[in-house]
Amino acid sequence: MSLTVRRYVTRLLVAAVLLLAQGVLADDKAAIVADAQQALVDLRGHASGAGQLLDKAAGVLVYPKVVKVGFGGGAEYGEGCLLVDGKPVAFYTTSGADYGLPLGARSKSEVVLFMTPQALQAFRDAPSWKVGADGEVALVRVAAGGAVSAGEPVLGFVFSDKGLESELTLTGATFARIAR
């Protein structure tokens, strides 16, 4: 199968899955915000140094539940919110190819930190933002004892109820603003 045909089929599959998923997974604003706040509490529990980064961030994009949708390879979908000064300012979806979940986990959470006002503004100015194409997200690795260190303008954490997932990636995920 040619690369062009494969891309077309992939986009068609993702679009179809997302259309089906929106009705099934759609939450109201209050539920998304409450789940996002809980995800941040969970993140702080998984990595003690995450709290310092969260406190310094100009904006925090939180997807509390990213689930696999579809069969076989499928795709992933989740809804979340952008927090600025701890308050929700916009709502977003994340979608992309299935990047896997840890054994036994049903969903994962993704948290993206915009560490500079410039990185946050560039994200907010775009109606959608694809990781790896429109910008890079450096996944934060946790050292022994929960210490984190990162100096990039956009940082990311991926975790489940099992803890931080250092083997997963956000590359290829698309974040798109939605009306709520």
C-alpha positions as a Markdown table, in Angstrom:
| # | Residue | x | y | z |
|---|---|---|---|---|
| 1 | Met | 0.0 | 0.0 | 0.0 |
| 2 | Ser | 1.4 | 3.4 | -0.9 |
| 3 | Leu | 2.2 | 6.0 | 1.7 |
| 4 | Thr | -0.5 | 8.3 | 0.4 |
| 5 | Val | -3.2 | 5.6 | 0.5 |
| 6 | Arg | -2.0 | 4.6 | 4.0 |
| 7 | Arg | -2.3 | 8.2 | 5.2 |
| 8 | Tyr | -5.7 | 8.6 | 3.7 |
| 9 | Val | -7.0 | 5.3 | 5.3 |
| 10 | Thr | -5.5 | 6.3 | 8.6 |
| 11 | Arg | -7.1 | 9.8 | 8.5 |
| 12 | Leu | -10.4 | 8.2 | 7.5 |
| 13 | Leu | -10.3 | 5.7 | 10.3 |
| 14 | Val | -9.4 | 8.3 | 12.9 |
| 15 | Ala | -12.2 | 10.7 | 11.7 |
| 16 | Ala | -14.8 | 7.9 | 11.8 |
| 17 | Val | -13.7 | 6.7 | 15.2 |
| 18 | Leu | -13.7 | 10.3 | 16.5 |
| 19 | Leu | -17.2 | 10.9 | 15.3 |
| 20 | Leu | -18.4 | 7.8 | 17.0 |
| 21 | Ala | -16.4 | 8.5 | 20.2 |
| 22 | Gln | -17.6 | 12.1 | 20.6 |
| 23 | Gly | -21.2 | 11.0 | 21.4 |
| 24 | Val | -20.0 | 8.2 | 23.6 |
| 25 | Leu | -17.3 | 10.0 | 25.6 |
| 26 | Ala | -18.5 | 13.6 | 25.7 |
| 27 | Asp | -18.5 | 15.0 | 29.2 |
| 28 | Asp | -19.9 | 18.3 | 30.4 |
| 29 | Lys | -17.6 | 21.1 | 31.4 |
| 30 | Ala | -17.9 | 20.5 | 35.1 |
| 31 | Ala | -17.1 | 16.8 | 34.8 |
| 32 | Ile | -14.0 | 17.6 | 32.6 |
| 33 | Val | -12.7 | 20.2 | 35.0 |
| 34 | Ala | -13.3 | 17.9 | 38.1 |
| 35 | Asp | -11.6 | 15.0 | 36.4 |
| 36 | Ala | -8.7 | 17.3 | 35.3 |
| 37 | Gln | -8.2 | 18.5 | 38.9 |
| 38 | Gln | -8.1 | 14.9 | 40.1 |
| 39 | Ala | -5.6 | 14.0 | 37.4 |
| 40 | Leu | -3.3 | 16.8 | 38.7 |
| 41 | Val | -3.6 | 15.4 | 42.2 |
| 42 | Asp | -2.7 | 12.0 | 40.9 |
| 43 | Leu | 0.2 | 13.4 | 38.9 |
| 44 | Arg | 1.6 | 15.0 | 42.1 |
| 45 | Gly | 1.3 | 11.7 | 43.8 |
| 46 | His | 3.2 | 9.9 | 41.0 |
| 47 | Ala | 6.1 | 12.4 | 40.9 |
| 48 | Ser | 6.8 | 14.7 | 43.8 |
| 49 | Gly | 8.8 | 17.1 | 41.6 |
| 50 | Ala | 5.8 | 17.5 | 39.2 |
| 51 | Gly | 4.2 | 20.0 | 41.7 |
| 52 | Gln | 7.0 | 22.5 | 41.2 |
| 53 | Leu | 6.6 | 22.3 | 37.4 |
| 54 | Leu | 2.8 | 22.6 | 37.6 |
| 55 | Asp | 3.2 | 25.7 | 39.8 |
| 56 | Lys | 5.7 | 27.4 | 37.4 |
| 57 | Ala | 3.7 | 26.6 | 34.2 |
| 58 | Ala | 2.0 | 29.4 | 32.3 |
| 59 | Gly | -0.7 | 27.0 | 31.3 |
| 60 | Val | -1.6 | 23.3 | 31.9 |
| 61 | Leu | -3.5 | 21.2 | 29.4 |
| 62 | Val | -5.0 | 18.2 | 31.1 |
| 63 | Tyr | -6.6 | 15.2 | 29.5 |
| 64 | Pro | -7.8 | 13.1 | 32.5 |
| 65 | Lys | -9.1 | 10.1 | 30.5 |
| 66 | Val | -7.5 | 9.2 | 27.1 |
| 67 | Val | -9.0 | 5.9 | 26.0 |
| 68 | Lys | -8.5 | 3.5 | 23.1 |
| 69 | Val | -11.4 | 3.6 | 20.7 |
| 70 | Gly | -12.0 | 1.2 | 17.8 |
| 71 | Phe | -10.8 | -2.3 | 17.2 |
| 72 | Gly | -7.4 | -3.7 | 16.3 |
| 73 | Gly | -5.0 | -0.8 | 15.9 |
| 74 | Gly | -7.7 | 1.8 | 16.6 |
| 75 | Ala | -7.1 | 5.2 | 17.8 |
| 76 | Glu | -7.1 | 7.2 | 21.1 |
| 77 | Tyr | -9.5 | 9.9 | 22.1 |
| 78 | Gly | -9.9 | 12.1 | 25.2 |
| 79 | Glu | -11.4 | 15.4 | 26.3 |
| 80 | Gly | -9.7 | 17.9 | 28.5 |
| 81 | Cys | -9.2 | 21.5 | 29.5 |
| 82 | Leu | -6.6 | 24.2 | 29.4 |
| 83 | Leu | -6.0 | 25.7 | 32.9 |
| 84 | Val | -4.4 | 29.1 | 33.3 |
| 85 | Asp | -3.8 | 30.2 | 36.8 |
| 86 | Gly | -5.7 | 27.1 | 37.9 |
| 87 | Lys | -8.9 | 28.1 | 36.0 |
| 88 | Pro | -10.3 | 26.5 | 32.9 |
| 89 | Val | -10.0 | 28.8 | 29.9 |
| 90 | Ala | -10.8 | 26.4 | 27.0 |
| 91 | Phe | -11.6 | 22.8 | 26.2 |
| 92 | Tyr | -9.8 | 20.5 | 23.9 |
| 93 | Thr | -9.8 | 17.0 | 22.4 |
| 94 | Thr | -6.8 | 14.8 | 21.9 |
| 95 | Ser | -6.8 | 12.2 | 19.1 |
| 96 | Gly | -4.3 | 10.1 | 17.3 |
| 97 | Ala | -3.1 | 6.6 | 16.6 |
| 98 | Asp | -3.2 | 4.1 | 19.4 |
| 99 | Tyr | 0.1 | 4.5 | 21.3 |
| 100 | Gly | -0.7 | 1.8 | 23.8 |
| 101 | Leu | -1.7 | 1.5 | 27.4 |
| 102 | Pro | 0.1 | -0.3 | 30.2 |
| 103 | Leu | -1.0 | -3.8 | 30.9 |
| 104 | Gly | -4.2 | -3.8 | 32.9 |
| 105 | Ala | -5.0 | -0.1 | 32.4 |
| 106 | Arg | -8.2 | 1.1 | 30.7 |
| 107 | Ser | -7.2 | 4.7 | 30.2 |
| 108 | Lys | -4.3 | 7.0 | 30.7 |
| 109 | Ser | -4.0 | 10.7 | 31.5 |
| 110 | Glu | -1.9 | 13.2 | 29.7 |
| 111 | Val | -0.8 | 16.6 | 31.1 |
| 112 | Val | 1.0 | 19.1 | 28.9 |
| 113 | Leu | 2.8 | 22.0 | 30.6 |
| 114 | Phe | 3.4 | 25.3 | 28.7 |
| 115 | Met | 6.3 | 26.6 | 30.7 |
| 116 | Thr | 6.6 | 30.0 | 29.0 |
| 117 | Pro | 3.9 | 32.6 | 28.0 |
| 118 | Gln | 5.2 | 32.4 | 24.4 |
| 119 | Ala | 4.7 | 28.6 | 24.2 |
| 120 | Leu | 1.2 | 29.0 | 25.7 |
| 121 | Gln | 0.3 | 31.8 | 23.3 |
| 122 | Ala | 1.5 | 29.8 | 20.3 |
| 123 | Phe | -0.6 | 26.9 | 21.3 |
| 124 | Arg | -3.7 | 29.0 | 22.0 |
| 125 | Asp | -3.4 | 30.8 | 18.6 |
| 126 | Ala | -3.7 | 27.5 | 16.7 |
| 127 | Pro | -7.2 | 25.9 | 16.3 |
| 128 | Ser | -5.4 | 22.5 | 16.4 |
| 129 | Trp | -1.9 | 21.5 | 17.3 |
| 130 | Lys | -0.2 | 18.3 | 16.3 |
| 131 | Val | 2.7 | 17.1 | 18.5 |
| 132 | Gly | 5.8 | 16.6 | 16.4 |
| 133 | Ala | 4.5 | 18.9 | 13.5 |
| 134 | Asp | 3.3 | 22.1 | 15.2 |
| 135 | Gly | 5.4 | 21.8 | 18.3 |
| 136 | Glu | 7.4 | 19.4 | 20.4 |
| 137 | Val | 6.4 | 18.1 | 23.8 |
| 138 | Ala | 9.4 | 16.8 | 25.9 |
| 139 | Leu | 8.2 | 14.0 | 28.1 |
| 140 | Val | 9.4 | 14.4 | 31.6 |
| 141 | Arg | 11.4 | 11.6 | 33.0 |
| 142 | Val | 11.4 | 11.0 | 36.7 |
| 143 | Ala | 14.7 | 10.2 | 38.5 |
| 144 | Ala | 15.0 | 8.2 | 41.7 |
| 145 | Gly | 13.1 | 9.7 | 44.5 |
| 146 | Gly | 10.6 | 11.4 | 42.2 |
| 147 | Ala | 12.8 | 14.3 | 41.2 |
| 148 | Val | 12.1 | 15.8 | 37.8 |
| 149 | Ser | 14.2 | 18.1 | 35.7 |
| 150 | Ala | 13.3 | 19.7 | 32.4 |
| 151 | Gly | 14.2 | 22.9 | 30.6 |
| 152 | Glu | 12.0 | 22.7 | 27.5 |
| 153 | Pro | 9.2 | 25.2 | 26.8 |
| 154 | Val | 6.6 | 22.5 | 26.5 |
| 155 | Leu | 6.7 | 19.4 | 28.8 |
| 156 | Gly | 4.4 | 16.4 | 29.1 |
| 157 | Phe | 3.5 | 13.7 | 31.5 |
| 158 | Val | 1.7 | 10.4 | 30.6 |
| 159 | Phe | 0.4 | 8.3 | 33.4 |
| 160 | Ser | -2.2 | 5.8 | 34.5 |
| 161 | Asp | -3.4 | 4.4 | 37.8 |
| 162 | Lys | -0.2 | 2.3 | 37.5 |
| 163 | Gly | 2.0 | 5.4 | 37.6 |
| 164 | Leu | 4.1 | 7.4 | 35.2 |
| 165 | Glu | 4.5 | 5.8 | 31.8 |
| 166 | Ser | 8.0 | 6.5 | 30.4 |
| 167 | Glu | 7.5 | 4.2 | 27.4 |
| 168 | Leu | 4.6 | 6.1 | 26.0 |
| 169 | Thr | 4.7 | 9.1 | 23.7 |
| 170 | Leu | 2.6 | 12.0 | 22.6 |
| 171 | Thr | 4.1 | 12.3 | 19.2 |
| 172 | Gly | 1.4 | 12.3 | 16.5 |
| 173 | Ala | -1.4 | 13.3 | 18.9 |
| 174 | Thr | -3.6 | 16.2 | 17.8 |
| 175 | Phe | -5.0 | 18.7 | 20.2 |
| 176 | Ala | -8.1 | 20.5 | 18.9 |
| 177 | Arg | -10.1 | 23.2 | 20.6 |
| 178 | Ile | -13.8 | 22.4 | 21.1 |
| 179 | Ala | -16.8 | 24.5 | 22.1 |
| 180 | Arg | -18.1 | 23.7 | 25.6 |
